[in-house]
């Protein structure tokens, strides 16, 4: 395999990671807007951990497990992201299998950034 082939494969992996992240964010935004705990929970792994670092609320208490995360997010009055989108971290290379998400909540116009690593 030559350098061109390797570069193309890296580009394709990065593009797939961005598409996966954008799809997850769309589903997350729709589930939060519907306040549907089942749909929210389906987006998380069973042993996930969530810590709202001022993205939606001012609660820094972590939640552990899919069900606890889903119930908390569904119940939160302000947990409704708007303008959720993928973005590139400054200085990052595009050929990585991860994506950064930028969101703003109704309670704050300050964007919060989250890193989501795409599954291999």
C-alpha positions in Angstrom: 0.0 0.0 0.0 1.4 3.4 -0.9 1.1 6.7 0.9 -1.8 7.8 -1.2 -3.8 4.7 -0.3 -3.0 5.1 3.4 -4.0 8.8 3.3 -7.3 8.0 1.5 -8.2 5.3 4.1 -7.4 7.7 7.0 -9.6 10.4 5.3 -12.4 7.9 4.9 -12.2 6.7 8.5 -12.3 10.4 9.7 -15.3 11.1 7.4 -17.1 8.1 8.8 -16.4 9.2 12.4 -17.8 12.6 11.6 -20.9 11.1 10.1 -21.4 8.8 13.1 -21.0 11.6 15.5 -23.4 13.8 13.6 -26.0 11.0 13.5 -25.6 10.4 17.2 -26.0 14.1 17.9 -29.2 14.3 15.8 -30.7 11.4 17.6 -29.6 12.8 21.0 -31.1 16.2 20.2 -34.4 14.6 19.1 -34.6 12.3 22.1 -33.9 15.2 24.5 -36.5 17.4 22.8 -39.1 14.6 23.2 -37.9 14.0 26.8 -38.1 10.3 26.0 -35.9 8.4 28.6 -36.0 5.2 26.5 -34.7 6.9 23.4 -32.1 8.8 25.4 -31.0 5.6 27.1 -30.7 3.8 23.8 -27.9 6.2 22.9 -25.7 5.2 25.8 -23.7 2.1 26.7 -25.0 0.3 29.8 -22.0 1.3 31.9 -21.8 4.9 30.6 -21.0 7.8 32.9 -22.4 11.3 32.5 -21.1 14.4 34.1 -22.8 17.6 33.0 -19.9 20.1 33.0 -22.2 23.1 32.6 -23.5 21.9 29.2 -27.1 21.8 30.1 -27.4 22.5 33.9 -25.3 23.6 36.8 -25.3 20.1 38.3 -21.8 18.6 38.6 -23.1 15.4 40.2 -22.2 12.5 37.9 -24.7 9.9 36.8 -23.7 6.3 36.3 -25.4 3.8 34.1 -27.7 4.1 31.0 -30.9 4.3 33.0 -29.7 6.9 35.5 -28.4 9.1 32.7 -31.6 8.8 30.6 -33.8 9.6 33.6 -31.8 12.6 34.6 -31.6 14.1 31.1 -35.3 13.4 30.4 -36.3 15.1 33.7 -34.1 18.2 33.3 -36.1 21.2 32.3 -33.2 22.9 30.6 -31.6 19.9 29.0 -32.5 20.8 25.5 -29.6 21.4 23.3 -29.8 23.6 20.3 -27.4 24.0 17.4 -25.7 20.7 18.3 -23.1 20.0 15.6 -19.7 18.5 15.1 -16.7 20.7 15.0 -12.9 20.4 14.7 -10.8 20.9 17.8 -8.3 23.7 17.1 -5.0 22.1 15.9 -6.5 18.6 15.5 -5.8 16.5 12.5 -8.8 15.6 10.5 -7.8 11.9 10.2 -8.7 10.9 13.7 -11.5 8.5 14.7 -13.1 11.0 17.0 -15.3 14.0 16.8 -16.0 17.0 18.9 -19.5 18.3 19.5 -20.5 21.8 20.2 -23.8 22.5 21.9 -25.6 25.4 23.6 -28.5 25.0 26.0 -31.5 27.2 26.6 -30.0 28.2 29.9 -26.7 29.4 28.4 -25.5 30.6 25.1 -21.9 29.6 26.0 -21.0 26.6 23.8 -19.9 23.4 25.6 -17.6 21.0 23.9 -17.7 17.2 24.2 -15.4 14.6 22.7 -17.0 11.5 21.4 -14.7 8.7 20.3 -16.2 6.7 17.4 -16.2 2.9 17.8 -13.4 1.1 16.0 
